[in-house]
Amino acid sequence: MRRFIAIICFLLISCVALTSAAQAATTVSASSASVTYTENDDMYIDPGLTITGSEYTYTSAKVYIGDGYVYGQDYLRYSTTGSITGSFSTSTGILTLSGSGNAAAYQAAFRNVRYENINQNPNTANRKITFVLGGSTLYFEGTGHYYEYVSYTSTWATAKANADTKTMEGMQGYLATITSDEENNFLMEKIQADAWIGGSDDASEGYWRWVTGPEGTEDGGAGRLFYVGNGVTGTPYNGEYNKWNGHLLSYGGSEPNNCAPAENFAQMYSSNHGTWNDLPDTASLDGYLLEYGGMSGDASPQLSTTVTVSVTSVNDAPTTPGAFTSPTSSQIKKGGSSMTVSWGSSSDVEGDSVKYDLWLFNGTWSLIGNLLNTNSMAFTLPEDNTGSAMFRVYANDTQDNSSARDVTFTIDSLAPVIAYGTNGNSTYANSHSSMVTGTDALAGISQMAYAWTQDQNVDSVSSWNSFANAGTLTKNSVDGDWYLHIRGTDNVGNINYSVSNVFRLDNSLPITYFSENGNSTYNQSHSTIVTVIDTVSGINELDYAWILDPNVANVSAWTPFDSGDTLTIDQNDGDWYLHIKAIDNASNINYSASNVFLVDRSNPVYSWTSMPINANTGDSVLLELNVTDYSTIVSYNVTVDGDEYQMDTSSGNYSWTIDIPASNSGTLVSQIIYNCTFIDIAGNVNTTGDILMNVSILPIADFSANVTRGISPLTVNFTDNSSGLVENWNWSFGDGSNSTESNTTHTFVSGNYTVNLTVQNSNGTSSKLMNVRCADEPVYTYSPENTSAISAYGEELNFSIQSTLYSSFVWIIDGNPVNGTGATLYSNANDSSSTSYCLINTSQYINQSDFFMDIYNISVQTSNESIGRTDTRSWEWTVTGSSESGDNITMVINSTPTITINGSDKYLRFNTTNNNKTDDNGLACSITSTSFNTGNNTTGIEVRVEVLNVSAINESSIDFSSSSIYQYFDISFNNDTLVNNQSSNRSIEFRVLNEKDGGTLIVSTVYLRHWANPQWEAYTPELIGNDGTYSYFIVRNVSGYSPFAVTCNYQYSSVSTGSGIPYYLKKLLFWSDEETVAETTDEVAVSENTDIANSGSPDKFDDSPISAGSSGDTGTSYYEDIAKEQGESNTLKIVGLFALLIVAGFFILFLKRRDDEEKKQL
């Protein structure tokens, strides 16, 4: 029983619950699935829409145009309903309703939504308009789900968690999943914001799944797999939809790319075509896409409904023509004038052609233009007067639809009326006036103009002058009969020409003439003849007055005169004006004033400011006076001892400087007489009379010296050249010594002295100074000590000088002062240092990328004021582009070739013989020439032979004795590529001293050795001559040019070799069988003398080798001696061995004997 009651209770509770749930299911229903919209309408979309089953209170809803929305045409109109307001977005087509209300309130709001298309030629495609009652959600028909953009700044995980908390009328919210292009486009177009969506590959990199919503429950809860891989090579899984901005699209992206670490979460762009991007969970977006629907257990409310609107277009009349631009409203136009009637154009929204009919009303309507193709027409107005004339234009399309526009204006054909206040005057007067008025009742006066002429005919008017209407016009110039012409113009161009009666005019004044109209030159008197005439009425009265003012108002009394009288002024100094008053019989009065007449009757007045009466010889004495005069001083002369001069002048001061001859001028003066005379422009004169000036004769010291600079001790002869009656002499030599002789001699030791001569007579004294300097002879120490120096390019060299005397120094290179980058100087120009140097860095100062070699002249100029001379030291500085240090280079020989051309082949020979330079061993350069053949360009080719210190050679690399090196050198060219790679028959000629250090050259030991990295090559040369001093050799076909060494041995005649071993024994012990050595110096000398028999200088030697088979005796005896010496070698060795054994025996006996003696002593 209890079980049965429990079952019954459970069933009742279930029924109640199900009934409540059914009642709570909200349903939004349209009264009609489709409606029709007619163009130009403003249509309520669904006045019968209903919302049922809802007990909720809502704060917002949306109505939007989905399929078919046309931006710029479609509008959702809404008027506030109750508390619910609306805002439409043209970019999305969404109308957002806002405000708190229940289902009934939002039902009323939905019914109040209108659709309007504002285009006159609307797109007629159907529009789907959806009403959604779901807060801020949108409904997508393709999925039946609801979507919302949630503004929520968060990471993906936070956004997902927030979405999971959202519900809407029994539906669970989640991050949106997108499974079709239609759904993606809907969200992109309607929501328009970057947002998180529910895709992720966080579980397994590269395997993208929908992990939210219904799709997130698939595959055992792992979520639906929709994409595998990255944005470069990835593919959709099993045809699933994706819109990654990757290689499958043409938008230039590569998403997903997992660019940052753990980009495992999906984002949808609001731009870029709504594509997707992967981001890490550390990234933050401003919102996410929330989706409702499809979840298990969801309620099924119907929160949206869609109405399809079909748009119908109608044929409209043309638009109303634009306003008239000619004539404009209320404009007054002149009757009978031609004009262009114009108005604004009209258009037809359906594209039909538009034509115009034009009508005129001036009491009756008249069609004046029929079916015009343009919006203007030329027309001549009728000559009438119509106050309310009208144009009307009709715009007509091809469907007989029309629209019209009017304009009202006035036609005026009447000219203005002209009236004169005084219409002429036949009585002569000096002026006439008349007020002129123009009237025009209809259009009004536009302009009034006048002209005075002496003819009634209007054609006599050449120009018109404007005046204000009702203005007074006056004629007061030029005698005669005058007519006033008037031209009145109204505002539409009607003109009236009018002319007055005659006005008679006489306003001429008498005319005054001066025979001399003023005189701007000062004089003691002035006169002028005055003539006055009047041609109209004649002269009635004439008067004159002389006053010191050009203003007639200051005349106090007039004096009568007759025309033609002479009027004179000869009174006081001043600027005088002649005033004339002339009155004609018509009472016209003319006052005239002459130009100025300048009168001066006073002599110049002077006062002395400097009147000297005493002076000395050699003085420049200033005479100065201040002179005033009413007019201008024109002559201002001074007479000095009978000679007249014009004085200097400045602002009324007159001066003259008398230069009295000095005592040493050859002229002695004891007195001077002078006077000054002044004359003004009017001829008035004044003079000072003669003035006596006494002159005292002063002595002037002067002397000369035969020398003022030199080496200590310095003896100087002083000669007195003083003048001016000298009585006493006093010499002071600056070292405490004095003399009273007129001419004297003094000896100075090292120092700087001021010599003073003072001379004296009864009138005064005079002194003169002279500087005398001397010093000890300076001693200079230079570095480098030699006058020549060698540096490798890239090295720096310091030239210096040390002087025992403080001096001034100037460094010069090749004639120019040293300056520029790479040069460091220590020098001065004021005798302030005893040391100076010039440090030059070759690569910085010369700065040539392909530098080969050059020779520079470096000099230092040393000067000293005390000894009065300049000493110069010069160095010849050779700079070479060598790989060796300059310290290792003992000399450099540079040469250009002589070239012999044979067809395309050139033979180049470089003569490098130089006997003027020697190395550190005193040897001249052994290389006398080098040559080669080439077919290439040899322009500018040079050779450089650098003789090097033997110590510079790398002894570890040589396979010969360093003591055998005669000379070590490097041969190079400024075009090594040409010489080493593009030439043939390379030959080197060299020479070796026959005798050296007391030894005689062993010819067979001479080799030319060439460093061919990594070893030395040995060339056996050909002997080509002997001049008694040198043996000359040639080596043909050398492999190339680089370091070389000449090696050889010398035979010494002494029986002792310096080591205690006899020479012949040392020879037996250490010379090999292969070495060819002459036994004695005599034998070598004989051989060499034989070699050079009949030979000339080295330049004449034949290049052919000398061999044993050569004709004649040349070279034969030498090689026979060598052969003989080789034959005797074995015998000598045996004899030497026996001798050595004997010596050893004696030595052993000596040791044994000494040992026995020591034992005896013990």
C-alpha positions, 0 to 999 in steps of 0.5 A: 500500500505504501509503495502504491501511494509512493508511485502515485505521488511520484507520477503526480509530481512528474506531471506537475513538473512536466506541465511547468516545463511546458508552460515555461518554454518561450516561443516567438512566432511570426504572424506571417512567414513572408511580407511584401515591401513596395518601394518608397514605403516605410513598412511595419514588418510583422504587427502580429508577431507574438511571444508566448510561454515566457515569464522572464524579464528581458533587458535586450533583444535583437532584430537583424537583416540576415540574408540579402542585407544591402548596406546603404539601402536597407534600414530597420526603423524603430520608435521607442516603445514603452521603456524599450529603445532601439539603435540600428547599426548600418555596418552589421544590419542589427537593430539592438533593443534595450530596456527592462521589460517582460515578454509583452513589452518586447512583443510590442517592441518587435511589432513596432519595428519597420523596414525601409529601403531608401534607394530609388532603384532598390535591390529586389532580392529577398531579405530575411529579418530575424527577431531574437529574444535572447539578451544580446544573442543572435540566431543562426538558422543554419544551426538553430543555435544562438550566438553572442559576443561576450566582452570579457578580457581573458585567456582561452582557459578563463574564457572557456570557464566563463562560458561554461557558467552561462545559461539562457532559458534552459540552454547551456552556454559554451565557447562557440564551435564553427562547422560550416562556412555559412556559420563562420560568415554569419558570425564574422558579419554580425558580431565583428570582433576578434574572439576566442572559439572552442578549438584546441590542440593542447592535448596533442600538438597538431591535432585540432579538436572542438573541445566545447559544446556538443562536438566537445563530447565526441570521441570519448570526450576528447572532442571532434577532430577537424584539422591535422598539422600546421598552416603550411602542410596541414589538412582537414580531418575527414572533410571537416570545416576549418578556416585557418589562415593557412596554405589552403586559403589565398590570404598569405598566412601560415596558421596554425603555426605554433609560432610562440610556445604552446599556441594551442588555442583558436581565435577568430579574426573579425577582419581578414575574411574571418580566418582563424589563428592559434594563440597561447593560453598566455595571450589575452583577448577582449572577448569570446564567442558564446554559443547556446544550443545542442547540448544534451539536456538543453530546453528547446525554447523558440527565441527567434522567428524569421520573416522573409521580406520581398522587395518590389520596385516601382517606376518613379517620376523624374526628380523635381528639376533643380532651382532656376539659376536664371532668372532667380526668384523675384529677379527683375529682367529687362524687357526685350533682352536676350537671356538663357533660361536655366534650371537644375537638372532632373534624373530618373531613378529607373534610368529613363531619359528625361526631357523638359517642357518650358512655359512662360506666363506674362498674363497668359501661359505660352509654351516656349520650349518643347521636349528639350534635351538640356536644362537650359534654353536661350529666349528673348523676353517680350518688351512689356512690363509684367510685375509677376511673370513666371517660368515653369519647367516640366521634367518628363520621363518615357512613362509619362511621369513628370515633375515641375518647378516654377520661378516668379520674376519681373519684366521691366522695359521703362528707362529712368526719368532725369530732373535738373535742379538748375537747368542752365544759366546764361550769366557768366560766373566763375562757377555753376552748380545743379542738383540732378535726380533720377527716378525709376519706379519699377526696377530702381536706379542702378547708376547715375553718370555725368559729363560736362562738354561744350556741345549739346550732342551726347556724342561729344561725351568721351568719358562718363563720371559716376555720381550719387543720385540727387547729387550736386554737380559743379563746373568751375574751370575753363571759361566757355559755354558748357552743357551737363550730360546725364546718363541714368541706368536702372537695375535691369539696364534701361538707359536714359540720356539727358542734356541740360541748357547752357551754363556760361563760365568765366573763372580765369585769374590774372597771370603774373610773370617774373623776368627773374623768378628768384635767385638762390645765389647770395648777392648784395642786391637783386632785381626783377621785372613784373608783368601781369595780364588778364585776357577776359576782363582786364586788370583792375589793381596791382600791388607788391611787397618784399618780405622775409616769408613766402606766406602772403598772409604775413604781408603787412603793407602793399605798394602799388606798381604798374605792369612792367615795372622793375622791383629791387631788393637791396636791404638787410641780409636775408631770404627775400620773397616778392609778393604780387596782388593782381585783381581783374575787372571780374573781381578775380584776385591772384596772389603770386610769390616769387621764389627766394632772392638771397641777400648778403651784405656782411663780411665774414667774422673769424675767431682764433682757436689755435694761433701758434707763435712758437714751434720746434723743428720737425713740429706739425703746427696746427692753425685753426679759426672759427669763421661765420658768415650769413651766406657761404664762405667760398674762399679760405686760403692761408699764405705761409712764407709767401706760398698760398694754400687752401685751408681744410674745413669742417663745420665752420672750422678752418685749419691748416697744418704747417709742417716745419722741416726737421733738423735732419731734412737738410733745411733749417728754419728759424721763423715762419710768417703766415696769414689767412683770408676769407671771402663769402659767396657775395664777395665780402672779404676779411683777413687776419694780417701777417703773424710771426712764428719763431722756430727752435732747432732740435737735435735728432739722434740717428746712427747705423751699425755694420752688423747687428747679428752674429757669432760671439764675440761680435765686434760692431762699428757704430756710425753717428748720423744725427742732425740738428747742431749736435753738441754732445754724444752719449752711447750706452751699449746695454752691457754697462759700457758707455762712450761719448765719441761721435763714432765708436766700436764695441765688442759684444759677447753672447746675449741680447743688447739694446744700444742707446745713442743720446745727442744734445744741443741747447734746445734739447736732447734726442735718443735712438735705440738699436737691438744687437744680438749674438750667440755661440756657434750652434752644434747640431745632432741629427737622427738619422745620422746618415743623410739617407734613410730607407723605410718599408711602406707602412713603417714610420720614421722619426727625423730629429735634430738637437741644437745647442742653441734655442732655435726655430725649426721648419720641416720640409718634404720635397720643397713643401712644408710637412703637414697632413695625416700621418705626420707628427711635428714638434717644432716652433718659430720663436727660438723657444726649443733646442729640439725638434722632430718630424715623425712620419707614418708612411702608409698614412702620409703617402696613402696609396693602395698600390704603392711601389716605391718613391724617394723623398727629400726631407729637410729641416731648416734651423734658424736663430735670431741671435746669429741671423742665419738659417742652416739646412740639413736634408735626408734622401728618404727611400720608401719602398713597398717591401715585405721586409722591415726598413731596418733590414734594407741597406739600399734600393735600386730602381730602374725602368727598362729599355724595350726592344720590340720584335713583332708582337714580342717585346724584350725588356732589359732593366739596367740596375748597375749602381756604383754610388751606393753600397751595403753595410759591408761596403759592397755595391749592388751585385745585380747589374741587370735583369731581362725577360720577354713578354707580349703583354702591355708593359706600360709603366713597368719598374723593377726594384732591387732591395739589398738586404742585411744577411742577418734578415735571412731565415737560417733555418730555411737555408741549405748552404752556409750563411758565411758563403752569402756574398749578398742577399737581396729581393727583386720585385716589380710593380706588376708581379703578375706580368713578370712572374706569370706572363713573361719568358726567358727571365734572366739575371746578370750579376757581379762578384768582386774578384778580391775581398778581404784579402781573399781571391774569388773561387769562381766555381763556388759562385751560385745564384740562390732563389727562394722558391717557397718552401725551399731555396733553388740553386742556379749555377751561373754562366761566367760572361766576363771579368773587368779586373775588379768583378767577375760577371755572371748570368743565370737564364730562365729563372723561375720567378722573382723574389728573394735571391742570394749570391753565394761564393767562397774566397781563397786566402794565400796565408798558410794559416787559416786562423784556426791553427790548422794549415790551409792545405790541411784544412782543405784536405779535411773539409773540401769535398771531391765535387768542389772545384777550388783553385789551389793558390791565389796566383792560379785564380788571378792568372785564370781571371786575367785570362778570362777578361783578356780583350773584353770591354766593359760589363755592358759589352759582354756577350750573353752567350755562356763561356764553356770549355769548348770555346775558341781561343785561350779565353777560359781554357787555362782556368778550367784546366787548372780546375781539372788539374787541381781536382786530379791532385786532390786525392794525393793531397788528402793522403799526405795530409792524413800522414802529416796529421798522424805524425802530429798526433803521435808527437802530441801523444808522446808529449802528453806521456812525457809530461805525465812521467815528470809529474809522477817523479815530482810526487 
